[in-house]
Amino acid sequence: IEKIRTFIDGWNDRCHPFTWTKTAEEILPHATRQRTSDARH
């Protein structure tokens, strides 16, 4: 437990907010996948 707490504390000290590098217009067309076959599993 002590090692886990040490890791978490260190991670929190080094954390930084996520920064989007693409716009929604660049991401959304790739968000839906096209079916490649009609196989039903």
N, C-alpha and C positions, 0 to 999 in steps of 0.2 A: 504494500500500500504506500509505503514511503517513497519508493522509486517512481510509482505512478504519479503521486502528488508532485514530486520534483519535476517530472516530465511536463505535467500540465502547467505548473507555474512557469517553467521556462518557455513553453509554447506561448502562453498568454503574454509574456514579456516581449516576445518577438512577433506577435501577430500583426497583421495589417489588413485593411479592408480589401475585399475583392473589387477589382476594377474591370469593367467590361471593356473589351478591345474591339468589339464589332457592334454595329447597330442592330436593332430588331429586324430591320429590313434585310440585313445580311444573314441573320440566323434563322428566321422563321421559315423560309423556303426549304430548309434542310430538316425541319422539325418533324415532318410527316414522312414516313417511309412508304415507298411504292411497293406493292406486292410483286414478287418476282414469279410466283407460281400460285396455282389455285389449290394447293395441298392444304387439307384441313387436318390439324393434329389434335 
